[in-house]
Every structure is written in C-alpha cells, then in structure tokens.
C-alpha cells in the first residue's frame, strides 16, 4: 500500500471512528434516560464499542 493509500485509508478509519463515537454517545444518553433498564440499548452499545475497538486497532496497526 502506498503512502497516499495509507493516508486515505487512515482518514476513512478516523471518519468511521468519529461516527461510531457519536452513535455511542447517543445510545449512552438514551440508556441513561431509560434509567439503565434497556437491554436492547445495552447490546447496541456493546456492539458499537466492539466496532470502535476494531477500528482503533486497525488505525494503530497502520505503518
């Protein structure tokens, strides 16, 4: 992968990561408003955090 391709890929990953962070924030807010009683929101947050972790690992592994 060329340096330009790595740079483009990096920016795409950062954009995805940012979008996930906003989604996590919105879901956490909804979960708090539900008094922490929504198993559906808990599962959605869990999946979003897993996706965020995968993207973070991919960003960190770019050379």
C-alpha positions as CSV (number, residue, x, y, z in Angstrom):
1,X,0.0,0.0,0.0
2,X,1.4,3.4,-1.0
3,X,1.8,6.3,1.5
4,X,-1.1,8.1,-0.3
5,X,-3.3,5.0,0.0
6,X,-2.4,4.6,3.7
7,X,-3.3,8.3,4.3
8,X,-6.6,7.9,2.5
9,X,-7.4,4.7,4.5
10,X,-6.4,6.4,7.7
11,X,-8.8,9.3,7.1
12,X,-11.6,6.9,6.3
13,X,-11.0,5.0,9.5
14,X,-10.9,8.2,11.5
15,X,-14.2,9.2,9.9
16,X,-15.8,5.8,10.8
17,X,-14.4,6.0,14.3
18,X,-15.8,9.5,14.8
19,X,-19.3,8.4,13.6
20,X,-19.2,5.5,16.0
21,X,-18.3,7.8,18.9
22,X,-21.3,9.9,18.1
23,X,-23.6,6.8,17.9
24,X,-22.2,5.5,21.2
25,X,-22.8,8.9,22.9
26,X,-26.4,9.0,21.6
27,X,-27.0,5.4,22.8
28,X,-25.5,6.0,26.2
29,X,-27.7,9.1,26.6
30,X,-30.8,7.1,25.7
31,X,-29.7,4.3,28.1
32,X,-29.2,6.8,30.9
33,X,-32.6,8.3,30.2
34,X,-34.1,4.8,30.4
35,X,-32.7,4.5,33.9
36,X,-30.2,1.9,32.6
37,X,-33.1,-0.6,32.1
38,X,-32.9,-1.2,28.3
39,X,-31.2,-4.5,27.4
40,X,-31.6,-3.5,23.7
41,X,-29.6,-0.3,24.2
42,X,-27.0,-2.2,26.2
43,X,-26.5,-4.7,23.4
44,X,-26.3,-2.0,20.8
45,X,-23.7,-0.1,22.8
46,X,-21.7,-3.3,23.3
47,X,-21.6,-3.9,19.5
48,X,-20.7,-0.3,18.8
49,X,-17.8,-0.4,21.3
50,X,-16.6,-3.6,19.7
51,X,-16.6,-2.0,16.3
52,X,-14.8,1.1,17.7
53,X,-12.1,-1.1,19.2
54,X,-11.6,-2.9,15.9
55,X,-11.2,0.4,14.0
56,X,-8.8,1.7,16.7
57,X,-6.7,-1.4,16.4
58,X,-6.6,-1.0,12.7
59,X,-5.6,2.6,12.9
60,X,-2.9,1.7,15.4
61,X,-1.5,-1.0,13.1
62,X,-1.1,1.2,10.1
63,X,2.5,1.7,9.3
